[in-house]
Amino acid sequence: MPRALMFQGTGSDVGKSLIVAGLARLLTGRGLVVRPFKPQNMSNNAAVTADGGEIGRAQALQARAARVPPSVHMNPVLLKPQSEVGAQIVVQGRVVGNARAKDYQSRKAMLMPAVLDSFSRMRGEADIVLVEGAGSASEVNLRANDIANMGFARAADVPVVLIGDIDRGGVIASLIGTAAAIDPADARLIRGFIVNKMRGDPTLFAAGMDFVAARTGWVPLGLVPWFRDAHRLPAEDIFGLDAGSAAVDVAADDDGARRRIRVAVPVLPHIANFDDLDPLRLDPAVDLVLLKNGAPLPVDTDLVVLPGSKVTIADLAALRACGWAADIVAHARRGGRVLGLCGGYQMLGRSVADSDGIEGPPATVEGLGLLDVETVLGGDKALVAVTGMSVADGVPLAGYEMHMGTTDGPDTARPLVRLDDVGNGPKSRPDGAVSADGRIAGSYVHGLFADDRQRAAWLARLGAPPAAAADRMLAYEATVEGTLDALAAHLAAHLDIERLLEIAR
């Protein structure tokens, strides 16, 4: 039987995703065939898989760490929040419906067969499966029919390693409290523990590791220092984008030509696929400004990016309520540039119609009117990797589509990009729209800025010096790869890898 090991946490954001990614790269480097697996994830930051579905962005990163294409079976249940109390349910890559949080609890038992089926598939491909839990292992109020943590571990008979976060404080109580709170049969599945995000002198916590081990009977597997380059990996949560913006000095040259391009992004309640922003955050030529809680649009903004949205109509209302709609229209009237991606593209048009109630109550609402297009939500969901080039300058691109609905109107006669055909039709197809003055644009393609060629072209259009700083230009994909290698080395230095593998057996 191939080995498997599950990593659960004392809470959210303790570093489960990062540790699984680092171990996937480390064990792959040792010659093992590794598959990541997360039974249930909740995120609007999703990735298109090689088998034509969607999974959480974190599992796509873990697949990359394991040097394999992402599969829908790596994250068989994905919940995509559409409101404070409800979410869209994606099972093995496909949307199967919507549910309020309370109703979903009763549906989880029906999803366990799909979860175990996907886990069996991953196990059949691998020497070892690294399983990531969700949230906290001690949420006993959600234990009935659980498929994300101990419910899965017990059903699949997978040993568990518990991760605690020392940076947030109270890690000793969090670890020992988990042992006290959960069912004894669940507690017996926990074989060891990791303390993550240590800052300062690790010897100061040696007694703490011994204390937890004595109280719980769990094996101490390592005290992992803070990994300072974590911000260089795609963020699963929008708030992760706040950390580690490129703090590179780009003071003006003697002629005053060098400066950072300011890109402003309104952070809307249902922002989706915000990994589009990661390359901008890391690029030393960019000052990425995330606007929150109605913060005003900086007057010196070079480009406003309206990112994807899980609920376009609701986020359009939030855009107006925060005052950002008026700011963006004023920015455009002053000659400023605006780019809408996916849901953001839909918001830029004259109207968005949801007559079938796909996102909520049926409605047709007025858009920002910056592009002469109209959007109708509906039809099959587009989930596909794409390549092509920008129409204006012929610069190649690679990205992906993940959207529902069609957008048409006079401005689509000026498409932003042309995409290579993946079927038997024409050699290429247009996507997106550009205003007559060329300053407002939209597209359904995600991942534009991850392509160094496209990002450089956009920055050049916005006034960045041409090779300004060729010595500091961001090679985004190489940065991600290098960071995964560094993360693997970091974990190798601070975790008992051989003991982890023994527990997995």
N, C-alpha and C positions, 0 to 999 in steps of 0.2 A: 504494500500500500504506500503510495507516495506520501511524503511527509507534509504536515500542515501545522501552522502555528498562528494563533489569533492574538492580535494586539488590541486590547481594550484600554480605556482611559478612566481616570477618576472624574473626568469632566470633559467638556468640549475644549478644543484648542490646546490640548496638552502636547501635541506633536505626533499624534498617531500616524497621520498621512506622511509626514516627513520621514519618520523612522522606517515605515514600510518602504518608501521610495529608496531610501539609502541602503536598506538591507537588500532590496531587489537588485540594485546595481552591484553591491558588494558580492552577493552570492552568485550572480550571473558572471562576474569576473572570476570567480573560483571554478567556473565550468558547470554549475548547476543550471538546470532549466527551471526558471522561476515564473510563477504566475501570481499577480496580485488579485485580490478578491475583496469586495465589500458588499455584504448582503443587501444593505439598504443605505442609501445616501440621500441627503436632502440638500439640494443646491440648484440654483439657476445658472451656474457656471458649468455648462455641459460641453462635451466633445463628441464629434462624429466618429464612429468606429469604422473599421475596415469592413465589417459585415453589414453596414448600412443602417445602424441604429445610433443611439446616443447613451452616454454614460457620464458620470460625474467627472469633472476635469481632473480631480486628484487621481482617479484610477487611470486616466489616460497618461498622466505624468508617471505613475508607477509602472505602467506598461512600457513606456519609453525607457524608464530606468532598467527594466528587465530586457530591453532591446527586442521587444515583440510588438506587433501591431495591437492596438486596443480592440477589445471584443466586448459585445454586449453582455457576455457571461461573466465579465469581471465585476460588473455592478448590476445584478439582475433587477433590483428595485431602486428606482430613482424618483424621489419626490421633488417636484418643482413648485415652490410656493407661489400661489396666485393671490393670496390675501393673508390677513393675520391669522386666520383659522382654517384655511383650506389650501389644497395643493393638487396639482396634476400628477397622476400616477403613471409612471413609465415602467413597464415590465419587459425584461429582456430586450430593451431598446425601443419598444413601441408604446405609444400612448394608449392606455386602456380605459381612461376615465378620470374623473375628478372626485375628490372626497373632502369633506370637512374633517378636521383633526379627530374629533370624537368618533365619527363614523369609520375613519380609517382604522382605528384600534380594533374594531370588530372584523375588519377585512384582512388583517395581517395573517391569520391562520390559513386563509385561502391562498396566500402568496408563498407560503413555506415550500410547497412542492416545486415551484419555479426556482426558488433560491437554491434548494438542494440539487435540482437538476443542473443548474449552472455551475455549482460548486463541483459536482461530479465531473462535468466536462473539463473544468480547469484542472482538476486533480489528474484526469486522464492524460493531460498534455505535459505535466510537470514533474520534476523531481521534488519540488516543494512549493506549496501554496502559502503565501503570506496574506493573512486575512486581517482586515481592519474593521474594528467595531465602530459604533456611532455614539456620539455624546458620552454619557456616563454609564459605567457598568452598574452603578448603584441606584438607577431609576426604578425602584421596585414598584412604583405606581404604574409603570408601563410594562412590567414583566410578563403579564398574561399575554400569550400569543406572540411573544417577542420573536422577531426574526433578525434583529440587528446586533445583539450582544449575546447574553447568556443563553437565550432561547435557541439561537443558531448553534452556539458552541456545544450545547448539550445534544441537540438533534444530530449534529454532524460528528460528535465525539472528538472535538478539537481542543487541545490544551491551550491555555490562555496565559499571556503575559500582561500584567497590568502596568500602565504608564501613569506616573504622577508628574505634575509640573511644579518644580520648586520655586520658579520665578514669581508665581502668583501668591506664594505663601501658603502655609498650612499643609504642606505635602505629607507630613507624617500622619496627621489626623485624617487626611483624605484617603491615604492608602489603608490605614488600619480601620477607618470608618467604613470603607467599602467592604472589608472582610466581615465586619460586624453586621452590616445592613442586609447583605444579600443572603439568599437561601443557602444553607450549608452544602447542599449538593452542587450548587453553582460555585461556591467558594472552593470546593475540592478540585474544580477544573483549573484554577489559577495556580500555576507552578512557579512563577517567578515575577519579579517586578523590576522596573526601570525608573529611575528618577531623572527627569529631563530638564533642560534649560538652566543648568547651574551656572551662576556667575560668581567669580571670585575664586577663593582657595578651596578646592574640592576636599582637602583634608579636614576642613571644618565640619563636613557632613558625614564623615566616616562613622561616627557614633550613631548618627541618625539612620544610616543604612542598616547597621547592626540591630538597632532597636526595632525597626519595622520587620526585619527578618525573624527576630525572636518572638514578636507578638503574633505574627501571621503564619510562620512556618514556610514562607515563600523564599525562594532562592534570590538573592540580590544579583542582578545581571549587569548592573552598570550604573554609574552616575555620569550622565552625558552633559558636558559643558554646552553653553549657548553656542549655536552654530550661526555665526554672524552673517554668513552669506545666504541664509534661508530666503531673504527677500529677493534674491535673483531667480528664484523658481516661480512658476505661475501661481498666483494666489487663488485659493479656493473661495475665500471670503473677500468681499469688496473692501472691508476694513484692513485687510492685509496689504492693500495697495498703499496705505499711508506710510508703511515702513520702507526705509531704504531708497528714497528717491535719489536720483543721481546727484551727488553733492560734489560736482566737479567744477572747478573754477574755470569759467569761460569769460573772464574779463575781456573787455574790448581790446583789440589790437591797436597799434598806433593810429590807424586810420579809422578806428571806431567801428569797424565792420563786424567784429565777432560779438555775438550775443546769443542768449538762449531763446528758443522759440517757445512762447507761452501757449500752452494748450489747456483749455478749460473744459471740464466735464461735469455737468449736473448729475449728482448721485441720486437717482430716483428710487422710489420704494421697491420696485420690482426689476431693478437693473439685472441684465442677464449677459452671459458671455463676455464679462468684463476683462477676461484675459486679453481682449483686444488692446487694453491699456498698458499691459505689462511692458512691452517694448518701449513705449513712450516714457514710462516711469524710469526705466533704466538708461535711456539714451542721454548721454551728457550734454547733448545739444538741445534738450527739451526741459522746460519747466512745466511739469504736469500739475495742474491745480484742480483738486477734487472739491467741487462746490457741494456743501451739505447744509441742511437746515435753512435754506433760503438765503445763504450767503450771496452777496451781489457778484455779478460777473465783472472781473477786473477790466478796466477800460483799455488796458494795453494788451488784451487777449489777441493773439494772432489767429487762432483756430478754435472754434467751439466744436466739440465732438459730442453728438447725441448717441450714446451706445445702445445696445440691444435692450429689449424689455420683454419680460414674460407676459405682461398685461399692458398692451400699448395704450388702450383707451384710459385705463386708470392712471397710468403714468403721465399721460398727456394732461389729465386733470391736475395731477400733482405738479407738473411743470408750470401750469398757470397759477396754482395756489401759492407756490413758492416765489412767484414773481419772475421766474427764469424765462418764461415765454416772452414777456415784454422785453426783457434784457436781450434775448437772442434776436428778436426782430429788430430792436434798435441797433444792435451790433451789425446786423446785415445791412441796414439802411446806411450805416456809416461806411460801408464798403468792406466790412469784415467777412471772413470766410467761415462757413459752417459745413460740417460733414455729418450725415446721419448714417448709422450702420444698423441694418435690419429694422428693429422696432423704431429706432431713431430716424431712419429713412422714412418710415410710414408717417411719423409725426410731422415731418417737414412738408407734407402735401396739403392739399385743400381739404381733404376729408378722410376719415377712417370709418368704414362700415362693418359692423358685426351683426348682421341680421339673424344669424343662426345662434347667437349667444355663446360663441365659442369661449370668449374670455370672461363673460359675465352676462348681465341682462342685455338682451338685444338692443343695439343702439347704433346710431350714426352720428359722429361728432366732427366738429370742425378742427382741422389741423392748423399748423402755424402759417400755412399759405406761402411758404418760401419757395416751394417747388410746385409747378403746375402739373400735379399728378393726384390721383385718387387711389385709395387702397380698399380692397374688399377682402376681409378675412374669411378663410375657409379653404376647402380642398385638402389634398394630402400634404403632409408635412415634408418639406424638402430637407433631406439629410444626406449630404454628399460632399466629398472633397473636390475642390476645383482648382484649375490652373487657367491662366490666360494672360491678358495684358491690359494696362490702362489705355484708353482710347487716345487721350491727348498727346501722350509722348511715347507710346509703345513699350513702356517698362513692364517686364514680366512680373507676374504675381502668382502666389500660391496661397490658398486659404480653404474655407469651407462654407457651405450654406446650411442653415438650420432655421427654418421659418415656415409659417403658414400664411397663405394669402397671396394676392397678386396686386401689383401696383402698375397703373397705366396712366397715360396722359401725354400732352404735348412735349413735356420736357424729357420723356423717355426716348424721344428722337435723338437726344444727345446723351447716349449711355456713358456711364463713368468707365466701365470696363467691358471687355469682350472675353467671354469664357470659352475655353476649349470644350467641344462637345464630347460627352462620354458615351454617347449612343451611336445610332446609325443615321442621325439627321445631319444638318449642316455642320461644317467644320467648326463653327463658333456661334455663340449666341450673345446678344447684348444683355447687360445687367445694369440697373441703376439709372440715374437721371442727373443732369447738370442744368442749372439755370442758364438763361441766355447770356448773362454777364460772366458766367463761369465761376462765380464765387460760392454758390450753394450746390452741394452735391449729396447724393445718397446712393447706397448700394446694399444688397442683401449679403455681400461677401464679408465673412468674418476672417480675421487673421491678416488683414492687409499690412499692418505695421510690423508683424512678426517677420515679414519678408524684408530683408535689409534693403533690397533694391527699391521696393515701393516706399519704404519709410524715408530713405534718402531723397527720393524724388519729391515726396510731399514736403519735406523740410526745405528742399531747394526752392519749391514754389512759394513757400512762406518766407523766404528771405534768408535762410541759413547760408553762410558762405559755402561755396562748393567744396569740398574736401577739407573744410575748415579744420577740420581737425581730424585729418586722416589718421593721425596717431591715436586718436581717442574715439574713433567711430565704433559704435556698438555692433558686434557680430552676434545677433541675438541667439540664434540656434546654437552656436558654439559656446556661448555663455551658459546656456541651460545645461549642455552636455558637460562642460567643465565643472559646473556647480554640483551636478549629480556625482561626478567622480570624487570631488572634494568631500561631499557628504558621506559617501561610502568609506573613504579613508578616515573621516572623523569618527564614524561609528565603529570601525575596526579597531581604533585606538582606545575606545572607551567602553565597549560592550564585550561581554564574554560570549563570543560568537560560537565557540565549540559547545558551550553549555546550552545556548539557544537551540543549536541543531540537535543536541541530545534530547531536549524537551520536545522538540518537534517529532522525534521518532516515537 
